[in-house]
Amino acid sequence: MPKIYFIDVTNRDGVQTAKLGLSKLEKTLINIYLNEMGVFQSEFGFPTTRHETHYLQANLELAEMGVLKPIHLGGWIRAIPGDVETTFKLVPDIRHLNLSISTSSQMIDGKFQGRKKDVDIINDMTEAVDTASAHGAETIGVNAEDASRTDVKFLIKFGLAAKDHGATRIRYCDTLGYDNPFTIYEATRALAENIGLPIEIHCHGDLGMAVANSIAGTKGAIDGGQDVYINTTINGIGERAGNADLVATILAVTKSKKFAEKYQLGKKVNLAKSSKIAEFASYAFGIPIPINQPGVGANAFAHSSGIHADGVLKDPENYELYGYKELGRGEPKFVETGREIITGQYSGISGFGHVMGKMEVSFSRREEANEILELVRYANVESQRPLVEDELLFIAKYPKVAKKLLTLTPLD
């Protein structure tokens, strides 16, 4: 039976959300948390964008060091040969790519304004796949942007051409959240049966169905005989109304009625990391977790009604589908109510030493402490918020990698 995998796109789709963003250090921490959680791949950035270059290289170094393994680090680019060439010029060690091009008549006519026809879309895509293969890409996903508004016959033709040129997967993008569970099931099953490649499913929440569509699309692709790679973002943060939420989608796959009996994960996911990754993304993006967010919201395990409270105290399964400890919840949180020393862009060595000492980190030389403090200052300048403990520990443990993350090289 084909299996289900997760590809999180927070560091690509999430960060291009209007009015939001992450520092390069924050993006790196998200990659680390996704790896710990058991996510198959992080779409970790844009390799043709110059300000991403050092960050992408640094994360690939972390992969070589074993810090970011076994997770795949995949870059997103347009499906044109020029973007592939630029990618391998700027980030020569990248090995996983998703090549994206619009496929619907609306997009072809509305975006390209008569400059491209269906045949040009397929030619651009196949040339890009050939170029990526020639540069040594190990996996190549081909993205059909606006697939849900594309004629399925053309999608099959598009997918077969990608397969013939060595693509690894086809990404079905419900770019505007236009699908419903019934239509996406039919589409992904048809693609799986007629193309014969694993299917990626990328759903948006414009109609509030991103998670439901992801599950239905998964069923369609597996019923069609192919592995599925579900795209998610942490807390559902993404363009417009957002994407399928990582934790909610995992819960739906593993906990919904009769689903996991037949449609199973190909890689174990550690749900106990859910609360931590959701809270960090909330802090880094500056977006509160909705009170009713599945699994990680403040009310996910809160009971007020007398009947509910009585029932859950007698047996939690009366009113809870899953336990809070499964999500990494239940430990007390401590809030400083007295004196608080915070590291920031203007911190001195005394306060910094105090903060690091509380985390049982010491330095053998004052020069070493000053070096780490300087990196912490720069990280704070970039994020404009106090660094969390894991960020401070990361800088102290990997100062050379942190320096690369914090280095931007403007155009000459």
N, C-alpha and C positions, 0 to 999 in steps of 0.2 A: 504494500500500500504506500503511495506517495506520502511525503511528510510536509510539515509546516515549519517554516523558519521566519525569523523577524529581522527586518532591515529598518533601523531607526534613522529618520531623516531630520532630526531636530537640528543638527549642525549644518543643514542645507536649507530645508524648507522652513524650519522654525526661525532661523536667524534672518531670513529675508522677509519676515512678517513686518508689515508697516509699523513703525514707531517702536520696534523692539530690536534687540541685538545682544550679543555676548562678546566678552573679551576672548582672546585666543587662549588664555589660561582656563577660563570657564569652559570653553569648548573642549579643551583637553581633559578636564575633570569629567565632563559628560561622557567622553569616550571611555575613560577608565571605569566609570560606573556602569556603562552599558556592557563593557567586557565582563565585569564582575557579575552582572545579572545574567549573562549567557546569551545576549543578543548576537545573532550571526554576523551582522555587518552594520557599521555606522557609515552613513553617507556624510563623510567628515568635512567636506568643503568643496571649494571651487578652484581647481588647479590652474585655470587660466587667469585668475584674478591675482594680481601681483601682491596685494597686501596679505593674501593667504599663504604665500610661498613658504615663508619661514615656519609658519605654524604647521603646514602640511608636512614639510621635511622633518620637523621636530617630532611629530607624532609617528612618522614612519621610523624614525630612530628609536622611539620608545617600543615600537613593535619589534625591531631587531634586538633590543635589549630584553625582550620577553615581558615587558610591562603591559603592552597592548597585544596580547595573544590569548586565545586564538581568534579574536574578533578580526574580521576583514575591515579594512579602511578603504572606502570607495569614494572616488571623486565624481562630481556631476559636471558634464560639459554638454555643449550643443553637438548634435550629430553632424558635424562638418569636419573635413580633414584638417582645416586650419586650426581648429580648436584642439584637435588631437596632437598636432605638431607642437603647438604652444605648451600644452600640458607636459609633454615629455622633455621640452626644453627647460621649463621652470621646475618641474618635479620629476626628474628622470627615474626615481625609484618606485613610483606609483605602479601598482599592479592590478588594481580593480577599478573599473570605470563604468559609469552609466551614461550612455549617449542619448540625448533627448532631441526629438523633433516633432513638430505638430503634424497631425494626420487628418484632422477633420476638415471637411469642406469649408466650414466657418473659419477655421484658423488659416487654411491655405489661401482662401480668398481675402479674409479680413486682415491677416498679418502680412502676407507676402504681396498683396495688391497686384496679382497677375504676373509676378516675376517667376513663380514656380507652379508647376502642375504636379499631379500625382506621381508621375514618373520621375520628376526631379527629387521629390521627397525620398523615394526609394533609392535613387542613385546617390544622393548625398549621404544617406544613412549607410549604405553598403561600402562606399568609399571610406567613410569614417571608421567602420568596423575593420576594414582591411588595414588601414593605417595603424589603428590601435594594436592589432595582432602583430604587425610588422615591428612595432616597438616593444613587444614582449608582454602585452597585457595578458594576465592569467584568466580573468573573468571579464566579460563584456556584456553588460545589460543594455538592451535597446529599449528606449522609452517612447511609447506612442502617446504624445501629449494630446489631451482631449479625446482619448479613445472612446469614451462613452457617447460622444457625438459623431463618431466615425462609423461609416458603413463596415459591418463585420467582414464582408467579402474583401474589402480593401485591407483591413487589419490582418486577415489571414495571408494575403499576398505579401504584405509588408513583413510579417513575421517569418514567412518561408524564405524570403530574400535574406533576412537577417541570419536565419539558421544556415543557409547555404554558404554564407560568408564567415561563419564561425562564431556567431553570437552565443552567449551562454544562457541568457534569459530574455524574456519579453516582459516589459512593464506596461500593464494596462492602467492608464491614468484616468481616473474619474476627476479630471482637473477642476470642474466646477461643481462637483457634488450632485451631478444631474441624475445619476443612476438610482435605482431602488433595488432591494434585495432580489427581486425577481428578474429584472433585466440584466443585472451584473452576473447572476448565476448563468443565464443563457449565454452571455457573451464569453465569459471565461471558460466555460465548458467547450464552446465551439472552438476557441483558440487552442485550448489544450489538445483537443482531439485532432484538429486539422494541421497544427503547426508542429507539435511534438517537441516542444521546449518547456522548461519550467516557467511558470507565470508569476510575475510580481504584481501585486495589487496595491494601488496607490489611491486612497479615497479621501475626499474632502467633505467638510460638514456643512455645506451651504444649505442643505435641507435637513440637517440633523441626523443623517444616517451613515456617517463615516464608519463607525464600528460595525453596525449591522451589515452594511455593504461589504466590508472587509471579510466578514464571516461567510456571507453568502457567496462572494466571489471565490473564497477559499474552497468552499464545498464544490462549486462548479469546476474549478481547475482540477481538484483531486478526483472528482467523478469522471473527469476527462482523462485521467491517467497521468497527471503531472504534479511534481512538487510545487509548493507555493511559498512565496516570499512576501509576507505582509509588511507593507510600509506603515510606520507609526511615527508619532512625535511624542515627547514627554509632555504630559498634561494636555495633549491635543493642540499645543501651540503651533499655529501655522497661518498661512495666508488667509485673509478674510475670516471665515468662521472656523478655521482650523482644520486639522487632520485627525485621523483615527488615533485616539489616545493609547499610548503604549500599554499602561497597566490595565485599562478597561478592555483592550483587545485581548491581552493575555488571559484575563479572567474569563472573557467570553469563550475563548478557544478551549480553556481547561475546565470551566465550571458550568457552562450552559447545558441545558437538557439534552442528553444523549449525544452531544457533539463529540466529546473526547473519546467516546467508545469506538468511534470509527476514524475520526480525523485527528491524528496524533502529531505531537511535536517531533521534529527530527533532531533537536538539540535541547537538552534540559535547560529550563529557565528558572532562575532563583528569584522567586516572588518576594523573598524576605528583603530584597534590596529596593522594593517598590517605594516605600515611604521615604527613604533617604534620597533616591534620585528625583522623586517628585518635589520634595522640599528644596533640594538644591536648585532645580530648574526654576522653581517659583521665586527663590531669592535672587538668582542670577538675572532672570528676565524682569524682575520687579512686578510679577503678576501673581496675585494671591490664588491659591488653589480653591476652586469653588467648594462651598460647604457640602454640596451633594455629589462631589466627584467620586466615582466608583472606587472603592478600596482605600483611597488616600484622603478623601475629604473629611472635614471635622465631624460631619454627621454620619459618616459611613457605618459607624458602630454605636451611634447614640440612640437611646430609647427613652421616650418620655411617657407615652400612653401607658396607662396602668396595665392593660391587657398585654401589651408588648413587653413591658418591663417584667411582669410576672412570668411570661412565657420564656423569655431569654434567660432569666435567672434559673429557671427549672432545667432548661436545656437550650444552649445557644442556637442549636440548629432549628429551633422553632421559628426564629426570626432573622437568622443570619446564614447566608449561603456558604460563607467561608469565614475562617477565624482571623481576628485582627493580627495574631502573631504570625500568620502566614505572610502578611504584608510588611512585616518588620516593625509592627507597632506594639505598643504596650509598655515600653520603657519610659520612665519619668523624664521630663525635660526640665533643665535648670535654667532659670533666668536670673542674671546678675541684677541685684537690687541695690547694691552698695557701690563702692568704688570700682570703676571699670577702666582698664588700660587697653586701648585699641591701637593696632598698627595701621598706619596710613602713610600717605605721601610725605608727611612732615614728621614722621616718628623719629625719635632719637634712639641711641643704642641702649640706654638704660631701660626704657619702656619696652623696647623690642625684646631685650634679654629676659624681662619679666614674663612677657607673653609666651615666649618659646619655652621658658623654664616650666611654666604650668603644663606644657605638653611633654615635659621630660626630654626636651631637646637642648643639648648644650654644645658649645663650640670650644675647640681646643685653643684657638687663637682669636684675639680681638679682631684681627684682619679678616678672618673667616666670617665672623659675625657681621662685620661691616659690609662684606660682599653680599651676604644673603639679605641684609636689611636694604641695601640699595636696590636689589631685584624686587623685594617686596614693595618698596616705594613705587617703582615703575609699574608693577602690577596693579597697585591701587590707583595710580593715575589713569590707567587704561579702563579699569572697571568702574571707577568712581563710587566704590562701596567697600566697606571693610572686608578683608579676605576671610573666608571661613577656615577652620582648622586644617582641612585637607589641602587647601591651597597653600597654606604656610608650610605644611609638612612636605608637599611636593617640591616647592622651591628649595627647601633646605636639603632634600634628598637628591634632587636633580638640577643643581644650579646651572649647568651648562645648557641643558635642554630648556630650562626656564628662560635663560637669556635669549635663546633663539626665538622662543614664543613671543617675547616682548620686543623684538627687533623688527621695525618696519623700514623698508628701503624705498623712499619716494622716487618717482621718475627723475632722471637727470634733466 
